[in-house]
């Protein structure tokens, strides 16, 4: 059982390293409530936020005040599997 558990950890680590190495695409994960829980180097390059700046923040931070006032993103966004258009940091 330990060997299998170790294998899963090793696989997860390999996946994490591969995702982190992608620089042409922003790859990040959100909690069910919309909190940014992971952030790759591509997201940092494209969006302009470092890990320290964005981890733990709500993803509505990616939208302007005007966009948020207009309803983007709506409260259902965090629980759907929809892709949202995320523009470079303004």
Secondary structure as UniProt FT lines:
FT   HELIX           2..21
FT   STRAND          28..30
FT   TURN            32..33
FT   STRAND          35..39
FT   HELIX           41..47
FT   HELIX           51..54
FT   TURN            55..56
FT   HELIX           59..62
FT   HELIX           65..69
FT   TURN            70..71
FT   TURN            75..76
FT   HELIX           77..79
//
